[in-house]
């Protein structure tokens, strides 16, 4: 039972890290798009 809990936690942690990385990539892309838009306005 202990091993099952460890594996479940490891799997959850890995998924969480991937989700955070994905969110950061989307955020970075959004910021880049905004920067380009601001450059066009100026």
Secondary structure, 3 states (H helix, E strand, C coil): CHHHHHHHHHHHHHHHHHHHHHHHHHHHHHHHHHHHHHHHHC
